[in-house]
Amino acid sequence: MNTLQELQRIHGQTIDLEAATSELIRKMENNTATARWQRTEEYEVVYPITMNPAVFKGKKPTAVIFGSERVSVSSWQKAVKEIMYRCSADSEHRKRLMNLRDKISGRERLILSAKKSGMRRPFEIGSRLYMETHYDTETLMRVLLTRVLDEVGYNYSNITVAVWNAV
């Protein structure tokens, strides 16, 4: 094995260690149960949404599972939409989301806004409430959990995501 291949192997191990460490820190901060994956179908693996968002990179979601209710999805944006629809269905959380509009932003664009102008890929959660979804998988999931759901106090500990298992 040449030096470049050895460095790439070590780099991959470092990323795995970082993801595992971040997951442990996140679980401790959120005081959630140990995150474990499980197989539901021959072609799926189910992960708690509390997993480190880096775990979802390169994976394709097939469903979002709210407790025992399964909702089929075909993209991470659609998974986020389902979760946000559930969050905004509760009047208290909806009020908190409305109060966050135009107050939290990413590097270049607002994450939640009263209008879709200025957003690259907005989706309408409800009347006068839009969310930016133009992010890579890891960033989208991190924004959803830490910048939105944590801010409004939404309990997402019972949400899991089924992803396509190509193995």
C-alpha positions, -999 to 999 in steps of 0.1 A, spaced: 0 0 0 14 34 -10 15 64 13 -15 81 -2 -37 50 2 -25 47 38 -33 83 45 -68 78 29 -74 48 51 -64 66 83 -85 96 73 -116 73 69 -110 59 103 -107 94 118 -140 104 102 -157 73 117 -142 81 151 -154 117 149 -189 106 139 -191 82 168 -178 107 193 -202 134 181 -231 110 184 -221 102 220 -218 139 229 -252 146 212 -269 118 231 -255 130 264 -265 166 257 -301 155 247 -303 129 274 -316 104 249 -315 66 250 -286 49 233 -290 53 196 -291 20 177 -300 10 142 -322 -19 133 -333 -37 102 -370 -34 93 -370 -48 58 -344 -67 38 -334 -35 21 -337 -10 50 -318 1 81 -335 23 106 -316 50 125 -329 73 153 -329 109 140 -308 117 170 -278 101 153 -249 123 143 -261 138 110 -229 127 93 -242 91 95 -269 100 70 -245 113 43 -247 93 11 -278 74 23 -313 76 7 -343 77 30 -373 55 24 -394 65 54 -398 87 85 -412 67 114 -430 86 141 -433 61 169 -453 34 152 -465 55 122 -445 52 90 -445 78 63 -428 70 30 -404 96 17 -380 97 -13 -355 124 -3 -341 141 28 -360 173 19 -393 153 20 -382 138 53 -376 172 68 -410 184 54 -428 156 72 -411 163 104 -417 201 101 -454 195 93 -457 175 125 -439 201 145 -461 230 131 -493 210 136 -490 217 174 -502 252 181 -475 260 207 -447 248 184 -463 267 155 -463 299 175 -426 294 184 -417 287 148 -435 319 138 -415 338 164 -382 324 149 -390 336 113 -363 359 99 -342 355 131 -321 324 124 -299 322 93 -273 301 78 -242 316 62 -260 332 33 -298 328 37 -325 327 63 -334 292 76 -370 302 85 -388 331 69 -422 347 64 -415 349 27 -398 326 2 -379 353 -16 -343 352 -8 -343 315 -3 -328 291 -28 -350 260 -22 -379 271 1 -408 249 12 -439 262 27 -446 248 62 -478 268 65 -491 302 58 -463 328 59 -438 302 72 -411 289 48 -379 269 55 -348 268 34 -338 232 23 -309 238 -1 -283 221 20 -264 188 18 -278 160 38 -256 164 69 -262 202 71 -299 199 64 -303 174 93 -281 194 116 -301 226 108 -334 208 114 -324 194 148 -302 220 163 -313 253 147 -350 246 144 -364 218 165 -342 223 196 -350 261 194 -388 255 196 -385 227 221 -399 200 199 -393 164 212 -380 143 183 -366 114 204 -393 90 190 -385 98 154 -365 73 133 -355 73 97 -355 42 74 -328 44 48 -320 23 17 -295 -4 25 -276 -12 -7 -258 -42 9 
